[in-house]
Amino acid sequence: MRKFDKISIQEIPKRDLLLIIKALEYTGTHTNVDEFLDLKNNILMELSSLAESSKDEFLEYLHKS
């Protein structure tokens, strides 16, 4: 098996990406494990940066899909 440090998410549908973000938020909130919330925030920060938008604008974009 090939090993890798990074993966690309360009083939993940927007609907699935929104589901992942919501799942991380729910899990982090209900388990009090901050790493889930940190991961959600890191994903949103990276993707909103790529889209040249704010986190809120990017989330709104995902919700409209």
N, CA, C, O and CB atoms as a CASP TS submission, in Angstrom:
PFRMAT TS
TARGET T0000
AUTHOR 0000-0000-0000
METHOD Language model
MODEL 1
PARENT N/A
ATOM      1  N   MET     1       0.839  -1.167   0.000  1.00  0.00           N
ATOM      2  CA  MET     1       0.000   0.000   0.000  1.00  0.00           C
ATOM      3  C   MET     1       0.891   1.240   0.000  1.00  0.00           C
ATOM      4  O   MET     1       1.880   1.313   0.729  1.00  0.00           O
ATOM      5  CB  MET     1      -0.958  -0.007   1.211  1.00  0.00           C
ATOM      6  N   ARG     2       0.516   2.216  -0.838  1.00  0.00           N
ATOM      7  CA  ARG     2       1.255   3.476  -0.871  1.00  0.00           C
ATOM      8  C   ARG     2       0.897   4.320   0.338  1.00  0.00           C
ATOM      9  O   ARG     2      -0.253   4.340   0.777  1.00  0.00           O
ATOM     10  CB  ARG     2       0.964   4.248  -2.170  1.00  0.00           C
ATOM     11  N   LYS     3       1.877   5.009   0.864  1.00  0.00           N
ATOM     12  CA  LYS     3       1.646   5.894   2.003  1.00  0.00           C
ATOM     13  C   LYS     3       1.605   7.333   1.512  1.00  0.00           C
ATOM     14  O   LYS     3       2.297   7.696   0.561  1.00  0.00           O
ATOM     15  CB  LYS     3       2.746   5.711   3.088  1.00  0.00           C
ATOM     16  N   PHE     4       0.788   8.147   2.167  1.00  0.00           N
ATOM     17  CA  PHE     4       0.687   9.550   1.797  1.00  0.00           C
ATOM     18  C   PHE     4       0.380  10.381   3.034  1.00  0.00           C
ATOM     19  O   PHE     4      -0.193   9.888   4.005  1.00  0.00           O
ATOM     20  CB  PHE     4      -0.396   9.759   0.716  1.00  0.00           C
ATOM     21  N   ASP     5       0.772  11.652   2.980  1.00  0.00           N
ATOM     22  CA  ASP     5       0.547  12.566   4.098  1.00  0.00           C
ATOM     23  C   ASP     5      -0.669  13.459   3.879  1.00  0.00           C
ATOM     24  O   ASP     5      -1.278  13.932   4.838  1.00  0.00           O
ATOM     25  CB  ASP     5       1.774  13.424   4.322  1.00  0.00           C
ATOM     26  N   LYS     6      -1.017  13.685   2.629  1.00  0.00           N
ATOM     27  CA  LYS     6      -2.135  14.574   2.310  1.00  0.00           C
ATOM     28  C   LYS     6      -3.029  13.910   1.277  1.00  0.00           C
ATOM     29  O   LYS     6      -2.592  13.073   0.487  1.00  0.00           O
ATOM     30  CB  LYS     6      -1.628  15.944   1.791  1.00  0.00           C
ATOM     31  N   ILE     7      -4.300  14.309   1.307  1.00  0.00           N
ATOM     32  CA  ILE     7      -5.238  13.812   0.305  1.00  0.00           C
ATOM     33  C   ILE     7      -5.968  14.993  -0.321  1.00  0.00           C
ATOM     34  O   ILE     7      -6.004  16.080   0.255  1.00  0.00           O
ATOM     35  CB  ILE     7      -6.247  12.807   0.931  1.00  0.00           C
ATOM     36  N   SER     8      -6.538  14.785  -1.476  1.00  0.00           N
ATOM     37  CA  SER     8      -7.300  15.814  -2.172  1.00  0.00           C
ATOM     38  C   SER     8      -8.787  15.565  -1.975  1.00  0.00           C
ATOM     39  O   SER     8      -9.244  14.422  -1.989  1.00  0.00           O
ATOM     40  CB  SER     8      -6.947  15.843  -3.677  1.00  0.00           C
ATOM     41  N   ILE     9      -9.530  16.640  -1.792  1.00  0.00           N
ATOM     42  CA  ILE     9     -10.972  16.479  -1.610  1.00  0.00           C
ATOM     43  C   ILE     9     -11.762  17.051  -2.785  1.00  0.00           C
ATOM     44  O   ILE     9     -12.970  17.258  -2.674  1.00  0.00           O
ATOM     45  CB  ILE     9     -11.414  17.150  -0.317  1.00  0.00           C
ATOM     46  N   GLN    10     -11.104  17.302  -3.888  1.00  0.00           N
ATOM     47  CA  GLN    10     -11.775  17.952  -5.003  1.00  0.00           C
ATOM     48  C   GLN    10     -12.889  17.106  -5.608  1.00  0.00           C
ATOM     49  O   GLN    10     -13.734  17.654  -6.317  1.00  0.00           O
ATOM     50  CB  GLN    10     -10.776  18.291  -6.062  1.00  0.00           C
ATOM     51  N   GLU    11     -12.929  15.832  -5.370  1.00  0.00           N
ATOM     52  CA  GLU    11     -13.976  14.973  -5.923  1.00  0.00           C
ATOM     53  C   GLU    11     -15.121  14.712  -4.945  1.00  0.00           C
ATOM     54  O   GLU    11     -16.060  13.991  -5.280  1.00  0.00           O
ATOM     55  CB  GLU    11     -13.378  13.661  -6.352  1.00  0.00           C
ATOM     56  N   ILE    12     -15.060  15.281  -3.753  1.00  0.00           N
ATOM     57  CA  ILE    12     -16.126  15.096  -2.767  1.00  0.00           C
ATOM     58  C   ILE    12     -17.254  16.068  -3.089  1.00  0.00           C
ATOM     59  O   ILE    12     -17.016  17.271  -3.190  1.00  0.00           O
ATOM     60  CB  ILE    12     -15.597  15.314  -1.307  1.00  0.00           C
ATOM     61  N   PRO    13     -18.475  15.570  -3.251  1.00  0.00           N
ATOM     62  CA  PRO    13     -19.607  16.468  -3.520  1.00  0.00           C
ATOM     63  C   PRO    13     -19.820  17.455  -2.370  1.00  0.00           C
ATOM     64  O   PRO    13     -19.519  17.154  -1.214  1.00  0.00           O
ATOM     65  CB  PRO    13     -20.892  15.651  -3.755  1.00  0.00           C
ATOM     66  N   LYS    14     -20.342  18.636  -2.704  1.00  0.00           N
ATOM     67  CA  LYS    14     -20.570  19.667  -1.690  1.00  0.00           C
ATOM     68  C   LYS    14     -21.492  19.165  -0.591  1.00  0.00           C
ATOM     69  O   LYS    14     -21.294  19.485   0.581  1.00  0.00           O
ATOM     70  CB  LYS    14     -21.157  20.924  -2.329  1.00  0.00           C
ATOM     71  N   ARG    15     -22.481  18.393  -0.953  1.00  0.00           N
ATOM     72  CA  ARG    15     -23.427  17.858   0.037  1.00  0.00           C
ATOM     73  C   ARG    15     -22.705  16.973   1.060  1.00  0.00           C
ATOM     74  O   ARG    15     -22.975  17.057   2.258  1.00  0.00           O
ATOM     75  CB  ARG    15     -24.548  17.052  -0.666  1.00  0.00           C
ATOM     76  N   ASP    16     -21.793  16.131   0.585  1.00  0.00           N
ATOM     77  CA  ASP    16     -21.027  15.262   1.487  1.00  0.00           C
ATOM     78  C   ASP    16     -20.091  16.077   2.378  1.00  0.00           C
ATOM     79  O   ASP    16     -19.919  15.768   3.558  1.00  0.00           O
ATOM     80  CB  ASP    16     -20.218  14.234   0.679  1.00  0.00           C
ATOM     81  N   LEU    17     -19.496  17.104   1.813  1.00  0.00           N
ATOM     82  CA  LEU    17     -18.607  17.965   2.586  1.00  0.00           C
ATOM     83  C   LEU    17     -19.376  18.660   3.709  1.00  0.00           C
ATOM     84  O   LEU    17     -18.882  18.761   4.832  1.00  0.00           O
ATOM     85  CB  LEU    17     -17.937  19.006   1.672  1.00  0.00           C
ATOM     86  N   LEU    18     -20.574  19.134   3.407  1.00  0.00           N
ATOM     87  CA  LEU    18     -21.405  19.760   4.437  1.00  0.00           C
ATOM     88  C   LEU    18     -21.760  18.750   5.519  1.00  0.00           C
ATOM     89  O   LEU    18     -21.770  19.091   6.702  1.00  0.00           O
ATOM     90  CB  LEU    18     -22.686  20.351   3.819  1.00  0.00           C
ATOM     91  N   LEU    19     -22.048  17.525   5.135  1.00  0.00           N
ATOM     92  CA  LEU    19     -22.369  16.475   6.104  1.00  0.00           C
ATOM     93  C   LEU    19     -21.174  16.189   7.020  1.00  0.00           C
ATOM     94  O   LEU    19     -21.348  16.004   8.224  1.00  0.00           O
ATOM     95  CB  LEU    19     -22.798  15.188   5.375  1.00  0.00           C
ATOM     96  N   ILE    20     -19.983  16.153   6.463  1.00  0.00           N
ATOM     97  CA  ILE    20     -18.773  15.936   7.260  1.00  0.00           C
ATOM     98  C   ILE    20     -18.597  17.072   8.269  1.00  0.00           C
ATOM     99  O   ILE    20     -18.306  16.827   9.440  1.00  0.00           O
ATOM    100  CB  ILE    20     -17.526  15.829   6.345  1.00  0.00           C
ATOM    101  N   ILE    21     -18.771  18.298   7.817  1.00  0.00           N
ATOM    102  CA  ILE    21     -18.619  19.458   8.700  1.00  0.00           C
ATOM    103  C   ILE    21     -19.651  19.426   9.821  1.00  0.00           C
ATOM    104  O   ILE    21     -19.321  19.677  10.980  1.00  0.00           O
ATOM    105  CB  ILE    21     -18.749  20.764   7.901  1.00  0.00           C
ATOM    106  N   LYS    22     -20.897  19.117   9.478  1.00  0.00           N
ATOM    107  CA  LYS    22     -21.952  19.030  10.495  1.00  0.00           C
ATOM    108  C   LYS    22     -21.681  17.892  11.479  1.00  0.00           C
ATOM    109  O   LYS    22     -21.928  18.035  12.676  1.00  0.00           O
ATOM    110  CB  LYS    22     -23.322  18.830   9.827  1.00  0.00           C
ATOM    111  N   ALA    23     -21.178  16.773  10.983  1.00  0.00           N
ATOM    112  CA  ALA    23     -20.881  15.631  11.855  1.00  0.00           C
ATOM    113  C   ALA    23     -19.753  15.963  12.828  1.00  0.00           C
ATOM    114  O   ALA    23     -19.807  15.579  13.997  1.00  0.00           O
ATOM    115  CB  ALA    23     -20.506  14.398  11.015  1.00  0.00           C
ATOM    116  N   LEU    24     -18.742  16.667  12.356  1.00  0.00           N
ATOM    117  CA  LEU    24     -17.652  17.078  13.238  1.00  0.00           C
ATOM    118  C   LEU    24     -18.160  18.036  14.314  1.00  0.00           C
ATOM    119  O   LEU    24     -17.773  17.929  15.477  1.00  0.00           O
ATOM    120  CB  LEU    24     -16.523  17.738  12.429  1.00  0.00           C
ATOM    121  N   GLU    25     -19.022  18.966  13.926  1.00  0.00           N
ATOM    122  CA  GLU    25     -19.605  19.913  14.889  1.00  0.00           C
ATOM    123  C   GLU    25     -20.431  19.172  15.937  1.00  0.00           C
ATOM    124  O   GLU    25     -20.280  19.407  17.136  1.00  0.00           O
ATOM    125  CB  GLU    25     -20.484  20.959  14.161  1.00  0.00           C
ATOM    126  N   TYR    26     -21.299  18.284  15.483  1.00  0.00           N
ATOM    127  CA  TYR    26     -22.165  17.520  16.392  1.00  0.00           C
ATOM    128  C   TYR    26     -21.331  16.669  17.354  1.00  0.00           C
ATOM    129  O   TYR    26     -21.566  16.669  18.562  1.00  0.00           O
ATOM    130  CB  TYR    26     -23.130  16.620  15.589  1.00  0.00           C
ATOM    131  N   THR    27     -20.370  15.956  16.807  1.00  0.00           N
ATOM    132  CA  THR    27     -19.550  15.065  17.628  1.00  0.00           C
ATOM    133  C   THR    27     -18.730  15.853  18.644  1.00  0.00           C
ATOM    134  O   THR    27     -18.654  15.479  19.815  1.00  0.00           O
ATOM    135  CB  THR    27     -18.624  14.226  16.743  1.00  0.00           C
ATOM    136  N   GLY    28     -18.122  16.935  18.196  1.00  0.00           N
ATOM    137  CA  GLY    28     -17.336  17.752  19.112  1.00  0.00           C
ATOM    138  C   GLY    28     -18.169  18.357  20.224  1.00  0.00           C
ATOM    139  O   GLY    28     -17.727  18.434  21.370  1.00  0.00           O
ATOM    140  N   THR    29     -19.372  18.785  19.884  1.00  0.00           N
ATOM    141  CA  THR    29     -20.262  19.394  20.872  1.00  0.00           C
ATOM    142  C   THR    29     -20.778  18.374  21.872  1.00  0.00           C
ATOM    143  O   THR    29     -20.853  18.664  23.066  1.00  0.00           O
ATOM    144  CB  THR    29     -21.431  20.069  20.180  1.00  0.00           C
ATOM    145  N   HIS    30     -21.134  17.190  21.407  1.00  0.00           N
ATOM    146  CA  HIS    30     -21.759  16.195  22.276  1.00  0.00           C
ATOM    147  C   HIS    30     -20.777  15.285  23.015  1.00  0.00           C
ATOM    148  O   HIS    30     -21.174  14.570  23.936  1.00  0.00           O
ATOM    149  CB  HIS    30     -22.678  15.354  21.469  1.00  0.00           C
ATOM    150  N   THR    31     -19.510  15.304  22.625  1.00  0.00           N
ATOM    151  CA  THR    31     -18.521  14.472  23.325  1.00  0.00           C
ATOM    152  C   THR    31     -17.520  15.308  24.118  1.00  0.00           C
ATOM    153  O   THR    31     -16.720  14.777  24.888  1.00  0.00           O
ATOM    154  CB  THR    31     -17.775  13.595  22.327  1.00  0.00           C
ATOM    155  N   ASN    32     -17.576  16.618  23.918  1.00  0.00           N
ATOM    156  CA  ASN    32     -16.611  17.533  24.542  1.00  0.00           C
ATOM    157  C   ASN    32     -15.169  17.197  24.161  1.00  0.00           C
ATOM    158  O   ASN    32     -14.247  17.422  24.945  1.00  0.00           O
ATOM    159  CB  ASN    32     -16.761  17.496  26.061  1.00  0.00           C
ATOM    160  N   VAL    33     -14.981  16.660  22.964  1.00  0.00           N
ATOM    161  CA  VAL    33     -13.642  16.395  22.430  1.00  0.00           C
ATOM    162  C   VAL    33     -13.323  17.531  21.453  1.00  0.00           C
ATOM    163  O   VAL    33     -13.830  17.568  20.332  1.00  0.00           O
ATOM    164  CB  VAL    33     -13.558  14.967  21.720  1.00  0.00           C
ATOM    165  N   ASP    34     -12.481  18.444  21.901  1.00  0.00           N
ATOM    166  CA  ASP    34     -12.198  19.646  21.121  1.00  0.00           C
ATOM    167  C   ASP    34     -11.528  19.366  19.779  1.00  0.00           C
ATOM    168  O   ASP    34     -11.610  20.191  18.869  1.00  0.00           O
ATOM    169  CB  ASP    34     -11.332  20.562  21.919  1.00  0.00           C
ATOM    170  N   GLU    35     -10.877  18.232  19.642  1.00  0.00           N
ATOM    171  CA  GLU    35     -10.196  17.917  18.386  1.00  0.00           C
ATOM    172  C   GLU    35     -11.169  17.849  17.212  1.00  0.00           C
ATOM    173  O   GLU    35     -10.803  18.187  16.086  1.00  0.00           O
ATOM    174  CB  GLU    35      -9.447  16.596  18.513  1.00  0.00           C
ATOM    175  N   PHE    36     -12.407  17.416  17.462  1.00  0.00           N
ATOM    176  CA  PHE    36     -13.402  17.373  16.385  1.00  0.00           C
ATOM    177  C   PHE    36     -13.758  18.788  15.932  1.00  0.00           C
ATOM    178  O   PHE    36     -13.881  19.053  14.736  1.00  0.00           O
ATOM    179  CB  PHE    36     -14.673  16.623  16.847  1.00  0.00           C
ATOM    180  N   LEU    37     -13.920  19.682  16.887  1.00  0.00           N
ATOM    181  CA  LEU    37     -14.234  21.072  16.554  1.00  0.00           C
ATOM    182  C   LEU    37     -13.039  21.751  15.890  1.00  0.00           C
ATOM    183  O   LEU    37     -13.207  22.552  14.971  1.00  0.00           O
ATOM    184  CB  LEU    37     -14.653  21.848  17.815  1.00  0.00           C
ATOM    185  N   ASP    38     -11.839  21.432  16.355  1.00  0.00           N
ATOM    186  CA  ASP    38     -10.634  21.981  15.733  1.00  0.00           C
ATOM    187  C   ASP    38     -10.510  21.520  14.286  1.00  0.00           C
ATOM    188  O   ASP    38     -10.180  22.312  13.403  1.00  0.00           O
ATOM    189  CB  ASP    38      -9.388  21.572  16.525  1.00  0.00           C
ATOM    190  N   LEU    39     -10.775  20.244  14.047  1.00  0.00           N
ATOM    191  CA  LEU    39     -10.706  19.711  12.688  1.00  0.00           C
ATOM    192  C   LEU    39     -11.739  20.384  11.794  1.00  0.00           C
ATOM    193  O   LEU    39     -11.432  20.753  10.661  1.00  0.00           O
ATOM    194  CB  LEU    39     -10.919  18.192  12.693  1.00  0.00           C
ATOM    195  N   LYS    40     -12.954  20.544  12.294  1.00  0.00           N
ATOM    196  CA  LYS    40     -14.003  21.230  11.527  1.00  0.00           C
ATOM    197  C   LYS    40     -13.561  22.643  11.170  1.00  0.00           C
ATOM    198  O   LYS    40     -13.709  23.077  10.028  1.00  0.00           O
ATOM    199  CB  LYS    40     -15.328  21.272  12.325  1.00  0.00           C
ATOM    200  N   ASN    41     -13.019  23.358  12.149  1.00  0.00           N
ATOM    201  CA  ASN    41     -12.576  24.732  11.908  1.00  0.00           C
ATOM    202  C   ASN    41     -11.400  24.790  10.939  1.00  0.00           C
ATOM    203  O   ASN    41     -11.329  25.694  10.106  1.00  0.00           O
ATOM    204  CB  ASN    41     -12.193  25.396  13.223  1.00  0.00           C
ATOM    205  N   ASN    42     -10.476  23.836  11.039  1.00  0.00           N
ATOM    206  CA  ASN    42      -9.340  23.795  10.110  1.00  0.00           C
ATOM    207  C   ASN    42      -9.799  23.529   8.682  1.00  0.00           C
ATOM    208  O   ASN    42      -9.310  24.155   7.741  1.00  0.00           O
ATOM    209  CB  ASN    42      -8.336  22.722  10.542  1.00  0.00           C
ATOM    210  N   ILE    43     -10.731  22.607   8.522  1.00  0.00           N
ATOM    211  CA  ILE    43     -11.265  22.307   7.188  1.00  0.00           C
ATOM    212  C   ILE    43     -11.946  23.540   6.611  1.00  0.00           C
ATOM    213  O   ILE    43     -11.714  23.906   5.459  1.00  0.00           O
ATOM    214  CB  ILE    43     -12.260  21.121   7.245  1.00  0.00           C
ATOM    215  N   LEU    44     -12.790  24.181   7.422  1.00  0.00           N
ATOM    216  CA  LEU    44     -13.484  25.382   6.952  1.00  0.00           C
ATOM    217  C   LEU    44     -12.514  26.509   6.622  1.00  0.00           C
ATOM    218  O   LEU    44     -12.698  27.218   5.633  1.00  0.00           O
ATOM    219  CB  LEU    44     -14.480  25.854   7.996  1.00  0.00           C
ATOM    220  N   MET    45     -11.492  26.675   7.438  1.00  0.00           N
ATOM    221  CA  MET    45     -10.512  27.728   7.200  1.00  0.00           C
ATOM    222  C   MET    45      -9.786  27.494   5.873  1.00  0.00           C
ATOM    223  O   MET    45      -9.629  28.421   5.079  1.00  0.00           O
ATOM    224  CB  MET    45      -9.501  27.797   8.361  1.00  0.00           C
ATOM    225  N   GLU    46      -9.348  26.263   5.635  1.00  0.00           N
ATOM    226  CA  GLU    46      -8.630  25.953   4.397  1.00  0.00           C
ATOM    227  C   GLU    46      -9.519  26.124   3.165  1.00  0.00           C
ATOM    228  O   GLU    46      -9.108  26.724   2.172  1.00  0.00           O
ATOM    229  CB  GLU    46      -8.088  24.527   4.449  1.00  0.00           C
ATOM    230  N   LEU    47     -10.735  25.592   3.239  1.00  0.00           N
ATOM    231  CA  LEU    47     -11.621  25.653   2.078  1.00  0.00           C
ATOM    232  C   LEU    47     -12.107  27.068   1.800  1.00  0.00           C
ATOM    233  O   LEU    47     -12.217  27.468   0.641  1.00  0.00           O
ATOM    234  CB  LEU    47     -12.809  24.738   2.284  1.00  0.00           C
ATOM    235  N   SER    48     -12.396  27.824   2.843  1.00  0.00           N
ATOM    236  CA  SER    48     -12.830  29.205   2.616  1.00  0.00           C
ATOM    237  C   SER    48     -11.675  30.038   2.062  1.00  0.00           C
ATOM    238  O   SER    48     -11.892  30.949   1.263  1.00  0.00           O
ATOM    239  CB  SER    48     -13.364  29.831   3.927  1.00  0.00           C
ATOM    240  N   SER    49     -10.467  29.731   2.477  1.00  0.00           N
ATOM    241  CA  SER    49      -9.304  30.420   1.928  1.00  0.00           C
ATOM    242  C   SER    49      -9.142  30.111   0.441  1.00  0.00           C
ATOM    243  O   SER    49      -8.878  31.010  -0.358  1.00  0.00           O
ATOM    244  CB  SER    49      -8.035  30.023   2.693  1.00  0.00           C
ATOM    245  N   LEU    50      -9.300  28.848   0.076  1.00  0.00           N
ATOM    246  CA  LEU    50      -9.216  28.468  -1.340  1.00  0.00           C
ATOM    247  C   LEU    50     -10.303  29.136  -2.171  1.00  0.00           C
ATOM    248  O   LEU    50     -10.085  29.494  -3.329  1.00  0.00           O
ATOM    249  CB  LEU    50      -9.316  26.953  -1.487  1.00  0.00           C
ATOM    250  N   ALA    51     -11.479  29.300  -1.564  1.00  0.00           N
ATOM    251  CA  ALA    51     -12.606  29.920  -2.264  1.00  0.00           C
ATOM    252  C   ALA    51     -12.568  31.446  -2.169  1.00  0.00           C
ATOM    253  O   ALA    51     -13.434  32.129  -2.716  1.00  0.00           O
ATOM    254  CB  ALA    51     -13.924  29.400  -1.696  1.00  0.00           C
ATOM    255  N   GLU    52     -11.561  31.974  -1.473  1.00  0.00           N
ATOM    256  CA  GLU    52     -11.427  33.415  -1.260  1.00  0.00           C
ATOM    257  C   GLU    52     -12.710  33.999  -0.674  1.00  0.00           C
ATOM    258  O   GLU    52     -13.252  34.985  -1.175  1.00  0.00           O
ATOM    259  CB  GLU    52     -11.076  34.123  -2.578  1.00  0.00           C
ATOM    260  N   SER    53     -13.179  33.362   0.400  1.00  0.00           N
ATOM    261  CA  SER    53     -14.396  33.804   1.079  1.00  0.00           C
ATOM    262  C   SER    53     -14.211  33.639   2.583  1.00  0.00           C
ATOM    263  O   SER    53     -13.214  33.086   3.046  1.00  0.00           O
ATOM    264  CB  SER    53     -15.640  33.004   0.583  1.00  0.00           C
ATOM    265  N   SER    54     -15.187  34.128   3.328  1.00  0.00           N
ATOM    266  CA  SER    54     -15.163  33.908   4.775  1.00  0.00           C
ATOM    267  C   SER    54     -15.722  32.516   5.066  1.00  0.00           C
ATOM    268  O   SER    54     -16.310  31.876   4.194  1.00  0.00           O
ATOM    269  CB  SER    54     -15.985  35.011   5.530  1.00  0.00           C
ATOM    270  N   LYS    55     -15.529  32.058   6.303  1.00  0.00           N
ATOM    271  CA  LYS    55     -16.093  30.758   6.692  1.00  0.00           C
ATOM    272  C   LYS    55     -17.607  30.764   6.544  1.00  0.00           C
ATOM    273  O   LYS    55     -18.197  29.800   6.056  1.00  0.00           O
ATOM    274  CB  LYS    55     -15.704  30.408   8.141  1.00  0.00           C
ATOM    275  N   ASP    56     -18.234  31.865   6.972  1.00  0.00           N
ATOM    276  CA  ASP    56     -19.694  31.960   6.891  1.00  0.00           C
ATOM    277  C   ASP    56     -20.183  31.940   5.448  1.00  0.00           C
ATOM    278  O   ASP    56     -21.179  31.285   5.141  1.00  0.00           O
ATOM    279  CB  ASP    56     -20.177  33.231   7.582  1.00  0.00           C
ATOM    280  N   GLU    57     -19.498  32.647   4.566  1.00  0.00           N
ATOM    281  CA  GLU    57     -19.871  32.645   3.148  1.00  0.00           C
ATOM    282  C   GLU    57     -19.726  31.247   2.552  1.00  0.00           C
ATOM    283  O   GLU    57     -20.561  30.809   1.761  1.00  0.00           O
ATOM    284  CB  GLU    57     -19.007  33.648   2.362  1.00  0.00           C
ATOM    285  N   PHE    58     -18.660  30.558   2.939  1.00  0.00           N
ATOM    286  CA  PHE    58     -18.440  29.219   2.405  1.00  0.00           C
ATOM    287  C   PHE    58     -19.508  28.251   2.895  1.00  0.00           C
ATOM    288  O   PHE    58     -20.005  27.432   2.121  1.00  0.00           O
ATOM    289  CB  PHE    58     -17.053  28.713   2.794  1.00  0.00           C
ATOM    290  N   LEU    59     -19.867  28.337   4.181  1.00  0.00           N
ATOM    291  CA  LEU    59     -20.932  27.479   4.714  1.00  0.00           C
ATOM    292  C   LEU    59     -22.262  27.764   4.028  1.00  0.00           C
ATOM    293  O   LEU    59     -23.016  26.841   3.721  1.00  0.00           O
ATOM    294  CB  LEU    59     -21.073  27.677   6.229  1.00  0.00           C
ATOM    295  N   GLU    60     -22.547  29.033   3.790  1.00  0.00           N
ATOM    296  CA  GLU    60     -23.779  29.397   3.085  1.00  0.00           C
ATOM    297  C   GLU    60     -23.782  28.801   1.678  1.00  0.00           C
ATOM    298  O   GLU    60     -24.810  28.315   1.205  1.00  0.00           O
ATOM    299  CB  GLU    60     -23.933  30.936   3.017  1.00  0.00           C
ATOM    300  N   TYR    61     -22.639  28.840   1.021  1.00  0.00           N
ATOM    301  CA  TYR    61     -22.493  28.252  -0.309  1.00  0.00           C
ATOM    302  C   TYR    61     -22.785  26.749  -0.277  1.00  0.00           C
ATOM    303  O   TYR    61     -23.462  26.230  -1.165  1.00  0.00           O
ATOM    304  CB  TYR    61     -21.077  28.506  -0.853  1.00  0.00           C
ATOM    305  N   LEU    62     -22.276  26.052   0.740  1.00  0.00           N
ATOM    306  CA  LEU    62     -22.529  24.614   0.860  1.00  0.00           C
ATOM    307  C   LEU    62     -24.006  24.330   1.139  1.00  0.00           C
ATOM    308  O   LEU    62     -24.567  23.362   0.627  1.00  0.00           O
ATOM    309  CB  LEU    62     -21.661  24.012   1.974  1.00  0.00           C
ATOM    310  N   HIS    63     -24.622  25.177   1.949  1.00  0.00           N
ATOM    311  CA  HIS    63     -26.039  24.984   2.279  1.00  0.00           C
ATOM    312  C   HIS    63     -26.937  25.169   1.057  1.00  0.00           C
ATOM    313  O   HIS    63     -27.993  24.543   0.968  1.00  0.00           O
ATOM    314  CB  HIS    63     -26.461  25.955   3.381  1.00  0.00           C
ATOM    315  N   LYS    64     -26.532  26.018   0.119  1.00  0.00           N
ATOM    316  CA  LYS    64     -27.346  26.283  -1.070  1.00  0.00           C
ATOM    317  C   LYS    64     -27.297  25.148  -2.078  1.00  0.00           C
ATOM    318  O   LYS    64     -28.089  25.120  -3.019  1.00  0.00           O
ATOM    319  CB  LYS    64     -26.894  27.559  -1.732  1.00  0.00           C
ATOM    320  N   SER    65     -26.393  24.230  -1.894  1.00  0.00           N
ATOM    321  CA  SER    65     -26.208  23.135  -2.865  1.00  0.00           C
ATOM    322  C   SER    65     -27.291  22.097  -2.774  1.00  0.00           C
ATOM    323  O   SER    65     -27.274  21.120  -3.522  1.00  0.00           O
ATOM    324  CB  SER    65     -24.872  22.472  -2.664  1.00  0.00           C
TER
END
